[in-house]
Amino acid sequence: MTAFNRVRDGRAWLIGLAVVGLVLAPLAAAAQTPAQIQAALDAAYAKYKDLKEGANADYIPALAAVDPNIYGLALVTVDGKVYTTGDVKSEVSIQSISKVFTMAKVFEELGTQAVFANMGVDATGQVFNSIVAIEQNKGAEMNAMVNPGAITATSMVPGATYDEIWGKILGYYSDFAGRPLTVLEDVYTSEAATNQRNQAIAMLMYAYGRIKEEPLRACDIYTRQCSVGVNAKDLAIMAATLANGGTNPVTGKKVLSSEHVPEVLAVMATAGLYDDSGKWLFTTGLPAKSGVGGGILAVSPGKFGIAVISPPLDAAGNSVKAQKAIADISNALGGNPLAPKPR
């Protein structure tokens, strides 16, 4: 079997699981009452509120200064009901969670094959900002959840100018969140001053023909997209939009074609939590994406989107509290799309 066929068949298997979840999950979701959902959030909040594990990311100076005590949980069902607990007003930078939605934008505008044939959708087996991974396959066999693939995805958003491309990206994120989002300028300034490795990655992807033009422009737009401010409720609505087949369940706006949702979820499932993506999927079954700003969002197809923000991270770069809280809440509510369905 060729490498292409292995990737294609594995991707098809994951997409099939996501489709099954989208079709069957609403049957089980009806069993959860609002009181049960709120109780699950409250229990997770109380259980991990005083946990002191992990530390803020510090390779971007502005992230080291973020209040480590921010802790907010939100869950949004596919019928648009919003449940929250803790601090859901404080914003952190979206960071790598943005990768999901830029990839989705490229899927929507150019089709999934444009990504599949350019930098690919496979997990690299390397760290998220690996240069070795680029060299091993000349920029192919990547995915848009690691920096080389993500910067390349940003470069693929159609537009004649920086402002046109950026306007499309920010507007798309805002449609997913259901409100106008803005850049945290202090984070952008800090990140732009320290992103030399990403600039090198962009130039290398350009050298291999994966980025077609303006690699440093793509890197700067990518840096700006990572600096967009979000709270836990924003992220939960964004996740719920994916859970709801691409329609924002709060605003009712169709944001992503339903045909592309399983493919987005498949890439999230295989590469959403950096080096611990396999452990996360093994434990929860949930397609998810984390960011070093402290947020994690997860999708239970056909049921709900859930998000938690807590800046202290583990060694893999994932929020300690967010992982634990999301796993507990999903388990309490039967969120695992890979679990056997009741007869």
C-alpha angles and dihedrals in degrees: 000000000000123000089247092055092048091053092043095048094045091048091049090051092053092045089051091053091050092050091051089051092050091051102040105029097078089064091062095037092067090068092068117088123207089249091055092049093049091045091054091053093045092049093051091046093052094043095056103026094104098037110129102189123127134021138245118268108263105180086088103052095213091058092057088060096054115113105263091204095068105119121166133159129195136173126187122191125216089253090060102257113147124210123183143170134176123012108348096155103064113092128218128181114276093224114167094001084076089069091074094057098043088052089050090051091054090048089052096047103034105017129249094276090066089064096036093053096043113045098348134222104259126118110255100214087226135095117286095259098037119153090186089063090057093050094047093063103015092251096313129108089047132120135219093251093073122066100254091051093040095052088047091051089052089052089055096059103110118245140120097226141030091252094050093051093044092047090054093050097046092044090051093051089049092052090053092048095043095232138065109278125203138198121262094230096198090057092046092050092048094046095045089054093054105036099099092125091055089049089054090048091051092050091049093050087049090051090055092048097247092115106049101198145352097023095177091050088053090050093051093048088049089052090051093049090053089055097059111125120237138167128211093266091053091053093046091053090048090052092045090054088061091044088053096056096264099311117115102239093206100048098024091228118144105231106164130025110254091232090067097047097083090050092051090049092048093057090045091051094052100040112010102111102043113237092351096057093111093049091050094050091046091053102040111010088220124134102232144162130209133197131201088238086078103261131122126182125190134188129219099190113236092003118059150321118235133191138180129188122203118140103213108099136198124234091278092055098255126127109261097210094040093056093049096043095047092048092051094047094047092048091050092050100039093247100153106112091198095057119103112270120235113259 
